[in-house]
Amino acid sequence: MKFQNNHIAFISEHASPLAVLGGVDTGGQNVYVAQLARHLARQGYAVDVYTRRDSEDTPTIVEWVPGVRVIHIQAGPAQPVIKEELLQYMTEFKDNMIAFIVNRQLHYSLVHANFFMSALVAIGVKKELDIPFVVTFHALGHVRRIHQAEKDNFPEERLLIEQQAVQEADFVIAECPQDKEDLMKYYKAPENKITIIPCGFSATEFYPMDKEVARKITGLPQSEHIILQLGRMVPRKGVDNVILALGKLKQAGKKITLVIVGGESDNLQPESNPEYARLLSLAEQNGVVNRIIFTGRKNRSQLKYYYNAADVFITTPWYEPFGITPLEAMACGTPVIGSNVGGIKYSVANEETGWLVPPNNPAALADKLKEVLADASLLNRVSENAIERVNKYFTWHQVALQVSALYKSVHPVLSRNRLMYKLQVDRKDRAA
């Protein structure tokens, strides 16, 4: 049951919902696009996700889940290209996307762009086809420059494109209050053009389970304290901060083991993964290499077992536009120690569902770990609070409802057709 005017186009040039997570260019944006599209489809939307073709073997259209198609657009070579080098292909992406829409006689009520390059494409689509668009940036160039300086390899034009997108978008979605502040401070975004809508977690993917069972499934030791770091293995995620903190923790009572999940492959090799090689060397220098388990990349279906196996989840990036992994950890009942930055200080309620520490401060992290690992009753209380908080505020169902409300404010016909859809579903349910 679909209404043509409930047809939405997502653009996510480098982050496909079909990608395997854990690599340098796959992470939170992939999850956001996949889960939001899936949950909007459950509300009666038809969603097409436009992403870049990175293999000759990839079909143009993939019927992914009911109501969601993934459409692969030719833009540059049909092979993997790091996202820092993709901007040169966005004109081709825009032209081929428009050609696809016109040739297939598709009628979209709205475009939802994800990331600044997708926003650039959306600007072109709006100009040529008169389709309004909203944008979720997921990360802002100005903020990245502040924290990464000369290590930021995106072209200078990024900041100008983001500025243009802020001006031409019908609405901008900020993922947390810090994101909104940054949009207003660095891009002069009008406050009435910004809507704060967080990321979410999937309650069917992440939920509490018995810790002993989770450790058996993952092969992790039963009698040790397990601290977990999970996510992309890139410098800004601060994995080195956790390793340095481990070196400052004296072994008293239970052994403390750090489990690091993520990386470019299932079987990490120093010669093919520079960041893994750097972290391994750091662990050796600090005498903790025998207290760390590098698992490599894991399938998404396996992640809940690692979250549940841990006593504490740690995420201490330099900065974080939002950060989905703290939500997933809390959904599993695992308390979070996170950097007091960006979206983490929004999702983690300090002293209630976890604890906030300064980024790049191994001593502060070590002190907090020592404190909480010594208090089982504190961990249990925070675990219960974490489960309650994420289920109250951060499910993808709730996020999709908020996004749908925003769409309707942009395009009133969406609101009318959503009502028609609901009436037909209610009528069908009554008949059954």
C-alpha positions in Angstrom: 0.0 0.0 0.0 2.0 3.0 -1.2 1.1 6.6 -2.1 3.2 8.1 -4.8 3.5 11.4 -2.9 4.9 9.6 0.1 7.9 8.7 -2.1 11.1 10.0 -0.5 14.7 10.0 -1.9 17.6 9.6 0.4 21.0 10.5 -0.8 24.0 8.9 0.9 26.9 9.0 -1.5 29.5 7.1 0.4 27.5 5.3 3.2 25.3 2.6 1.8 22.8 0.7 4.0 24.2 -2.5 2.4 27.8 -2.0 3.5 29.6 -4.1 6.1 30.3 -1.9 9.1 33.6 -1.3 10.9 35.8 0.1 8.2 37.3 3.5 7.9 34.4 4.8 5.8 31.6 2.7 7.3 29.9 3.5 10.6 27.2 5.6 12.1 25.9 7.2 8.9 25.4 3.8 7.3 23.3 2.7 10.4 21.4 6.0 10.4 20.5 5.7 6.7 19.5 2.1 6.9 17.5 2.2 10.1 15.7 5.5 9.3 14.7 4.3 5.8 13.5 1.0 7.2 11.4 2.6 9.9 10.0 5.3 7.6 8.9 2.5 5.3 7.0 0.9 8.2 5.1 4.2 8.5 3.9 4.0 4.8 6.7 5.8 3.0 8.4 4.5 -0.1 12.1 5.2 0.3 14.8 5.1 -2.4 18.4 5.3 -1.1 20.8 6.7 -3.7 24.4 5.8 -3.2 27.5 5.5 -5.3 28.3 2.3 -7.3 31.6 1.0 -6.0 31.6 -2.3 -7.9 30.9 -3.4 -11.4 29.0 -6.4 -10.1 26.5 -4.3 -8.1 23.0 -4.2 -9.6 21.5 -0.8 -10.2 18.5 -1.4 -8.1 18.4 -3.6 -4.9 15.0 -4.3 -3.4 16.4 -4.2 0.1 13.4 -4.5 2.5 9.7 -3.8 2.0 9.3 -0.2 1.0 13.1 0.5 0.6 15.2 0.3 -2.5 18.9 1.0 -2.8 19.8 2.6 -6.1 23.5 2.6 -7.2 24.5 5.6 -9.2 27.6 5.8 -11.4 29.9 8.5 -10.1 33.6 7.9 -10.9 35.1 4.5 -11.1 33.0 1.5 -10.0 35.4 0.7 -7.2 36.0 1.7 -3.6 37.2 5.3 -3.2 37.9 7.0 0.1 35.3 9.6 0.9 37.9 12.4 1.0 38.4 11.9 -2.7 34.7 11.7 -3.8 33.8 15.3 -4.2 35.2 15.4 -7.8 32.5 12.9 -8.8 29.4 14.6 -7.3 28.5 16.4 -10.5 28.3 13.1 -12.3 26.4 11.7 -9.4 23.8 14.5 -9.6 23.5 14.2 -13.4 23.0 10.5 -13.3 20.6 10.6 -10.4 18.4 13.2 -12.2 18.6 11.1 -15.4 17.4 8.0 -13.4 14.5 10.0 -11.9 13.4 11.4 -15.2 13.8 8.3 -17.2 11.8 6.2 -14.6 9.2 9.0 -14.2 9.6 9.0 -10.5 7.9 11.7 -8.4 9.5 12.4 -5.0 7.9 14.7 -2.5 11.2 15.3 -0.7 14.9 14.5 -0.7 16.8 13.7 2.5 20.5 14.4 2.0 23.1 12.8 4.3 26.6 14.4 4.5 27.8 17.5 2.7 28.4 15.8 -0.7 24.9 14.4 -0.7 23.7 17.9 0.2 25.6 19.3 -2.9 23.7 16.7 -5.0 20.4 17.7 -3.4 21.0 21.3 -4.2 21.3 20.4 -7.9 18.3 18.1 -7.8 16.2 20.9 -6.1 17.3 23.4 -8.8 16.5 21.1 -11.8 13.5 19.2 -10.5 12.1 21.6 -7.8 12.1 18.9 -5.1 12.6 20.3 -1.5 15.3 18.8 0.7 16.4 18.4 4.3 19.9 17.6 5.3 21.6 15.7 8.1 25.3 16.5 7.9 26.5 13.8 10.4 29.7 15.8 10.8 30.7 19.4 10.1 33.8 20.5 8.3 34.5 23.4 10.6 34.4 21.2 13.7 36.6 18.6 12.0 39.1 21.2 11.1 39.3 22.4 14.7 40.1 18.9 15.9 42.1 17.4 13.1 43.8 20.5 11.6 46.3 19.5 8.9 45.2 15.8 9.2 41.8 16.7 7.7 42.1 15.5 4.1 38.8 16.9 2.8 39.0 19.6 0.2 38.7 23.3 1.2 35.4 23.5 -0.7 33.7 21.4 1.9 33.1 24.4 4.1 31.6 26.5 1.3 29.3 23.6 0.3 28.1 23.2 3.8 27.4 26.9 4.0 25.5 26.8 0.7 23.5 23.7 1.9 22.5 25.5 5.1 21.2 28.4 3.1 19.3 26.3 0.4 18.0 23.4 2.5 14.4 23.6 3.6 15.4 22.3 7.0 18.6 21.1 8.7 18.5 18.2 11.1 20.9 18.6 14.1 21.6 15.4 15.9 22.2 17.0 19.3 22.2 20.4 21.0 26.0 20.8 20.3 25.4 20.1 16.6 22.7 22.9 16.6 25.1 25.3 18.3 27.9 24.6 15.8 25.5 25.1 12.9 24.5 28.5 14.2 28.0 29.5 15.3 30.0 28.5 12.2 27.4 28.6 9.5 25.0 31.3 10.7 22.2 28.8 10.3 18.8 30.4 11.3 17.6 28.8 14.5 14.1 28.3 13.1 15.6 26.2 10.2 17.1 23.7 12.6 15.4 20.7 14.2 17.1 18.6 16.8 16.4 14.9 16.1 18.8 12.3 17.6 20.1 9.1 16.2 18.6 5.9 17.5 19.1 2.2 18.3 17.2 -0.9 17.1 15.5 -2.6 20.0 15.3 -5.8 17.9 19.1 -5.8 17.5 20.3 -4.6 20.9 18.8 -5.8 24.2 20.0 -7.2 27.6 21.1 -10.8 27.9 22.9 -12.9 30.4 26.5 -11.8 30.7 27.8 -15.4 31.2 26.0 -16.5 28.0 27.3 -13.5 26.1 30.9 -14.3 27.2 30.5 -18.0 26.2 29.3 -16.9 22.7 32.1 -14.4 22.2 34.8 -16.6 23.8 35.7 -14.0 26.4 36.9 -14.9 29.9 34.2 -15.4 32.6 36.3 -14.4 35.6 37.7 -11.1 34.4 36.5 -7.5 34.2 35.8 -6.8 30.5 36.0 -3.2 29.2 34.9 -2.8 25.6 35.8 -0.3 22.9 33.8 -0.8 19.7 33.6 1.2 16.5 35.7 2.4 13.6 39.4 2.1 14.0 40.5 5.7 13.2 42.6 8.1 15.3 39.8 10.5 16.2 37.9 7.7 18.0 40.5 7.8 20.8 41.2 4.1 21.0 44.8 5.1 22.0 43.3 6.9 25.0 41.7 3.7 26.3 45.0 1.8 25.8 46.9 4.4 27.8 44.3 4.4 30.5 44.6 0.6 30.8 48.3 1.1 31.4 47.6 3.3 34.3 45.2 0.7 36.0 46.9 -1.4 38.6 45.9 -5.0 38.6 44.0 -5.5 41.8 41.6 -8.4 42.3 40.1 -9.4 39.0 42.2 -9.0 35.9 41.0 -6.3 33.6 40.9 -7.1 29.9 40.2 -4.5 27.1 38.3 -5.9 24.1 38.6 -3.7 20.9 36.1 -4.6 18.2 36.5 -3.0 14.8 38.9 -2.6 11.9 39.1 -3.1 8.2 38.9 -6.9 8.3 38.0 -9.9 10.4 41.7 -10.8 10.7 43.7 -7.7 11.4 47.3 -7.5 10.1 49.7 -4.7 11.0 51.1 -4.5 7.5 47.7 -3.8 5.9 46.1 -1.7 8.7 48.3 1.3 9.8 46.0 2.3 12.7 46.0 -1.3 14.1 49.8 -1.3 13.8 50.0 2.0 15.7 47.6 0.8 18.5 49.4 -2.5 18.8 52.8 -0.7 19.1 51.3 1.6 21.7 50.0 -1.4 23.7 53.5 -3.0 23.6 55.2 0.2 24.7 52.8 0.5 27.7 53.2 -3.1 28.7 49.5 -4.0 28.2 49.5 -6.0 25.0 48.7 -9.2 26.9 45.7 -7.5 28.4 44.1 -6.5 25.1 42.0 -8.6 22.7 41.7 -7.1 19.1 38.8 -9.0 17.6 38.8 -7.3 14.2 35.6 -6.5 12.4 32.5 -8.3 13.5 29.1 -8.7 11.7 26.4 -6.4 13.1 24.5 -9.5 14.3 27.4 -10.3 16.6 27.8 -6.9 18.3 25.1 -7.4 20.9 27.0 -10.3 22.4 30.1 -8.1 22.9 28.1 -5.2 24.4 26.5 -7.7 26.8 29.7 -9.4 27.7 31.3 -6.1 28.9 31.2 -4.6 32.3 31.7 -1.2 30.9 31.7 0.3 27.4 34.2 3.0 26.7 34.0 5.6 23.9 36.4 8.6 24.3 36.8 10.3 20.9 38.3 13.7 20.4 34.9 14.9 19.2 31.7 13.1 18.1 28.8 14.6 16.1 26.5 12.1 17.8 27.7 8.5 18.3 25.4 5.5 18.0 27.5 3.0 19.9 26.7 4.5 23.3 23.0 4.0 22.6 23.6 0.4 21.6 25.7 -0.3 24.7 23.0 1.2 27.0 20.3 -0.8 25.3 22.2 -3.9 26.3 22.4 -2.6 29.9 26.1 -1.8 29.7 27.1 1.4 31.4 29.1 3.9 29.3 32.2 5.9 30.0 32.3 8.5 27.3 34.0 11.8 26.3 32.2 14.9 27.5 31.8 16.0 23.8 29.2 16.4 21.1 26.4 13.9 21.1 27.8 11.7 23.8 27.2 14.3 26.5 23.6 14.4 25.2 22.9 10.7 25.1 24.7 9.6 28.2 23.2 11.0 31.4 26.3 11.6 33.6 26.2 9.6 36.9 22.9 8.1 35.9 23.4 6.0 32.7 27.2 6.3 32.6 30.0 8.8 33.2 31.5 11.6 31.2 35.3 12.3 31.2 37.5 14.7 29.3 38.8 13.5 25.9 42.5 12.8 25.5 42.9 12.3 29.3 44.0 8.7 30.1 44.5 9.5 33.8 40.9 10.7 34.2 39.6 7.6 32.3 41.7 5.3 34.5 40.5 6.9 37.7 36.8 6.5 36.6 37.3 2.9 35.5 39.0 2.1 38.9 36.0 3.7 40.7 33.2 2.0 38.9 34.7 -1.5 38.4 35.1 -1.7 42.2 31.4 -1.1 42.8 29.1 -3.8 41.5 26.0 -2.3 42.9 26.7 1.0 41.2 27.2 -0.8 37.9 23.8 -2.6 38.3 22.0 0.6 39.1 23.5 2.5 36.2 22.7 -0.5 33.9 19.0 -0.3 34.8 18.9 3.4 34.2 20.6 3.0 30.8 18.0 0.6 29.6 15.2 2.8 30.7 16.7 6.0 29.1 17.4 4.7 25.6 14.1 2.9 25.3 12.3 6.1 26.4 14.1 8.6 24.1 16.3 6.9 21.5 14.5 4.1 19.6 14.6 4.3 15.8 10.8 4.2 15.8 10.7 7.4 17.8 13.3 9.0 15.6 11.4 8.1 12.5 8.2 9.7 14.0 10.1 12.9 14.5 11.6 12.9 11.0 8.2 12.2 9.5 6.8 15.2 11.4 9.5 17.3 9.9 8.8 16.0 6.4 5.2 17.0 6.8 6.1 20.5 7.7 8.2 20.7 4.5 5.6 19.1 2.2 2.0 19.3 3.5 0.8 16.7 1.0 2.8 14.1 3.0 0.7 14.8 6.0 -2.5 14.3 4.1 -1.4 11.1 2.5 0.0 9.7 5.8 -3.6 10.2 7.2 -5.0 8.3 4.2 -2.5 5.5 4.8 -3.4 5.3 8.5 -7.1 5.3 7.8 -6.7 2.4 5.3 -4.5 0.4 7.8 -7.1 1.0 10.6 -9.9 -0.1 8.3 -8.0 -3.2 7.3 -7.3 -4.0 10.9 -10.9 -3.7 11.9 -12.0 -5.9 9.0 -9.5 -8.6 10.2 
